[in-house]
Amino acid sequence: MKEVHSKPPGRSVAASAAAKSADGLPRDVGTLRELWRFRDYARPERRPLLLGVLMRGLELAADLATPWPLALVIDDLLNGQNNGGVLDDVAGWFGGSAVATLTIAAVSVLVINAASGLFDYLGDKFMNGAGERITSQIRSDVFGYVERLPMTYHDRQTTGELTSRVVSDTSRIESSLLDLFTDLIPAVLTLIGTAVVLLSVSWQLGLIGLCVAPLVYVTALRFARLTRRNARRRRAAVGTLTGFVTESLQGIRTVHAFGNQQRQDELFGTTNDKVLRLGLRSVDLSARFSPVLQVVGSVGTAGVLFVGGYGALHGWWAVGILVVVTSYLKDMLSPMKTLAKLAPSFAQGAASAERIAAILDEPAEHLGTGEGLPERVSGRIVLREVGLDYGRGPVLSGQNLTINAGERIALLGDNGAGKSTTLSLIGGLYRPTTGQVLLDGYSVPEVPEHWLHQQVAMVLQDTFLFSGTLADNLRYGRPNATDDEVAQVAEAALVTEFSARMPDGLNTTVAAGGIGLSGGQRQRVGIARALLVDAPVVLLDEPTAGLDLHAEQLVVEALTRLVQGRTVIMTTHQPALTRLATRTVHLRRGGTLDTTPTPSVDDTPPATLFQSTPTQVGATAGAVR
C-alpha cells in the first residue's frame, strides 16, 4: 500500500487571486486597494468594460462641447466677434445670418445632449452589466470557498458572521463596483478631459483654475481615511449583529422556553446602538465632506472669474472664452462632489472587500488531484501517533489504532475521551495536529474531499435535513441516483415505514432541519443517505442517542443492513449498537485504553439485540424521542 506524507495545505484559485493583492503596499494607501485585490475577476469582462470606457469617453466629448453653442451666440451675435471654429463654419454654410447662427446653436444643443444621453445609457449598460457579473462570480466563489474551509475555521466563526460576509459584504462590493463604473470612472474622465481642454482653450486661466487641485486632493485623502476607518468598524459591528440575530433565531425554542425575550432585546440593543453610532458617524463625515470640497474647489472658480473678467474688460480674450472656461470649472466641481459622495461608499466597499479577502486568504484542505487513487478502497484504517489540538489544549495525543478492512469497531469511553474527534479525523473533517490518518495507506488530509466521501460515509448524532423533499435529502450524498435506487435504500433503512403515511411519500417536502420529523425518523434518513453512497467505510456517531426504545429498535434494524460488508467505526453507549461490533476499543484522554473482541452478529435478528435486562430497557425507554 502507498503512504502519503502530509503536505502544507494549499489555496484555491480564488484565494490565490486575493493573496496577490498586497503588492507590498502600506495598509491605508487607498480605499480602492482592497477592491483592486479582485481585479482577476474583471478579466473575463474586458470587452464590455472597454466598450463602456469608450462610451464614457464619447459622453465626455459631448459634454465638453456643451458650452460652445453659448459661446457662439455671445461672441458672434452680441459682441460681433467671429473667432472661427466648427460652429462658425457651419453657420457660414447657411449664410452666416443671425437667424442661421441661432438655429445652428439651438440644434447643436439638442444634438450634443442627445448624444451625451445615448453614450451615458450605453456606458451604464456595458459597465454595470460587467459589475453585476463580477459580483455574482465573487459571491459564488466566496460561498464555495467557505463551504470547503476546514472545520477548524468554522469552529472559530459564527454562522451569522459568515452569512453577513457572504451576503451583505458581497452586496457592498457590488454597490462599490456599480459606483466605480457609473460614477467614479466618468468623474475621473471628466476631470482629466476638462483639465486638458481648459488648458488648451486658455492656459493662463486654466492654470489659475487648477491651482487648487493639490488642496482638493489632500482634503479628499483626509476624508477617505476617516471614512475607511469608520466603515471597517461598522462592517465588523454589523457582522456581530447579524451573528447575534442568527444565533437568537436558531435558539428561539430556548428563548421561549425560558421567557428570555427581554434579555435578548437588551443584548440586541447594545450591539444595535453601536451600529447606529458608527452609522451616524459615517453620515456626519459624508455630509461634511461635500461642502468642504465644494468650498475648496470654488477658490479656483473665483480666481478665474476675477482674472478672466479683468482680462475680458481689457480685451485680453473674448467674453465667450471666459464663459467657456468658467463653465468648465463649474463642470469640474460636479465630478469633485461626486467623488466626495463616493468616499463613504468606497470605504464601506473596501472594508467589505477586506473581510471577504480574509476568507479567501484562509488555507483550504483536501487539495489533492485524485490521480492514482483507487475507485474503491478496501477500508483499512491506520491512526499513527495522532494528536489533535482545537486551540484549547490537546484532545488527542499519540493515538495509535489499526482497523482492518471489514471490521466493526465500537469506540467506548467517557465524555471528552475523543471518540467523536477520532471519527472526525477519519472522516477528514479535521487535520491532525501531529501524526497520520491513513485510509488504505493514503493520507486522509491530502486526498480530494469528493473522493474521500465516496469512500467514507457518516451518520451523525443529529442528522440535518435540508429544505426540499425526502427524496432530495436521500440523494444528498449522490445526486445522480435513480428513483429506483432511492426507493430501495429508503425501504432498507425503514424510511418508507413513515414516508408511506405522508401525503406525497418520498416526494413530501420537509422544512430545513427536518422540523416535523422525529429524531428516529431523521436518523433513518441519514442511514439511507449512507446506504445510497455505498461507501466501504461507515462512521456512526451516537446514531441512537436520545431515541426511545421503539425508535432505537428501528434505527438499529436499519443499521444492521448498513454495516454488512463494510468497515464500521461507531461511538455509542447503547448495548444494542455495541453488539453490532466485532471489536470494542475503550478510549480515554490521550489514546487507546484496551481492545476487546465481541461476538459476531451477522446472523442475529435485529430484534434479538434488544433482549436487555429490565434495567437497561427502562433506561432506554426513558430517553426523549
Secondary structure, DSSP 8 states (H G I E B T S, - for coil): ------------HHHHHHHGGGTT--TTS-THHHHHTTGGGGGGGHHHHHHHHHHHHHHHHHHHTTTHHHHHIIIIIIS-----SHHHHHHHHTT--HHHHHHHHHHHHHHHHHHHHHHHHHHHHHHHHHHHHHHHHHHHHHHHHHHHS-HHHHHHS-HHHHHIIIIIIHHHHHHHHHHIIIIIHHHHHHHHHHHHHHHHH-HHHHHHHHTTHHHHHHHHHHHHHHHHHHHHHHHHHHHHHHHHHHHHHHTHHHHHHHT-HHHHHHHHHHHHHHHHHHHHHHHHHHHHHHHHHHHHHHHHHHHHHHHHHHHHHTTSS-HHHHHHHHHHHHHHHHHHHHHHHHHHHHHHHHHHHHHHHHHHTS--------TT--SS----EEEEEEEEE-SSSEEEEEEEEEE-TT-EEEEEE-TTSSHHHHHHHHTTSS--SEEEEEETTEEGGGS-HHHHHHHEEEE-SS----SEEHHHHHGGG-TT--HHHHHHHHHHTT-HHHHTTSTTGGG-EE-GGGTTS-HHHHHHHHHHHHHHHT-SEEEEESTTTT--HHHHHHHHHHHHHHSTTSEEEEE---HHHHTT-SEEEEEETTEEEEEEE----TTS-GGGGG---HHHHHHHHTS--
